[in-house]
Amino acid sequence: MLMNSSPLLTHFKQEYNASDEDCRKIIPLFEQLEVKKNHHLYRSGEIVRHVYFVQQGCLRQYYINNNGEERTIYFKTENGWCSELVSFLDNKPTELYVQALENSKLQCINQKNWKYAVTQIRSFTMGFIRAQQDTNYMLKKRLAEATVETPEEKYRRFIKEEPFLLQRIPLYHIAAYLSMTPETLSRIRKKITDK
């Protein structure tokens, strides 16, 4: 029986135009997972065993650079996908971390079920390709902007494009996402507020 109120089901229908038949095949492939705030789904050195769909909550993917500083790659909130596919598909240890920044409800799919879905369910395949395109575009855009923007310009873009994250994410994580120190971010926020 289909779960009409499932955010995952709604996502597949609305975003990937999945048929009822496809949804009947997709939904049993996922397991519900609830994680507490600050819990890590995986850490550097581990093999990533699942792809995660955020039903409720917020995840961040990050790495630790050679200076021991955390650098956030992205945040994923409701209806976002999160994993590290090189590790997931090739069974190689990852260099990344994924942490829940809030108590979160996730749907997760393991490698066996993912391979079945991506090879046997067309709407899942197309949805996966689209999600990867969106992530690649976002990462390329951020990389290009990071090379030309000042710290203030980075923060102004962030509050314009992702203002909902300001209420949900600690400022030191936002600073790591924008590749600046918390002190720099604090000065920029004060400068903008004082204007």
Phi, psi and omega in degrees: 000135181282144178266097186299334183266002182293123176301326179295314179297314178301317180300311181297321180291313185283315186275327186242007176055040181288137177284166176300322180296316177298318180298322178297329179278323186287311189304317181292347181282346183256151174241145176282138178221129175247130180234148180275157176307137179079355178292140175264130176280327170203160181230162176307136180097345179265160173267129181284125187254351184217158164255136186246139172248126183275110177277319178205134178120198184210130176243152171231140174254135182209170173226168176246121184282180184296340178270004180081014181265138176283136176233113182281130179273312177200164171247142175236125177245197185313132180072014177263154177253145183215130173186187174224098194291330179298313178293315183299315185275327185257002181054043177250147177299140178274161172254004186252170176232147168231127184232141173279125177268350176219163167303128190228146172249124185236157166248131181233149180233134181274175186297316181299312181292324178297315180298320176299311184297317185287337179262340187244345184238106189302317182294328176293314179302311181294321178296319179297315179300316180295317179299320178293320177298315180298316180294316179298318178299314181299316181292319178294319179297314179298319180296316179297316181293324182296332182280342183241341185274147171283164176305319179295319178296321177300314182293318179298320177296317180301313183288339176281316186272332185223049185298332181296337180286336181301326181276349188248340190238133177301146184300327180293332174286322177296319177300316179296325178293323182269006179058049175217167178281157175301327180294318177297315179298319179299316178297319180295315180298319179296317180299316180293319181293323182287343182288000000 
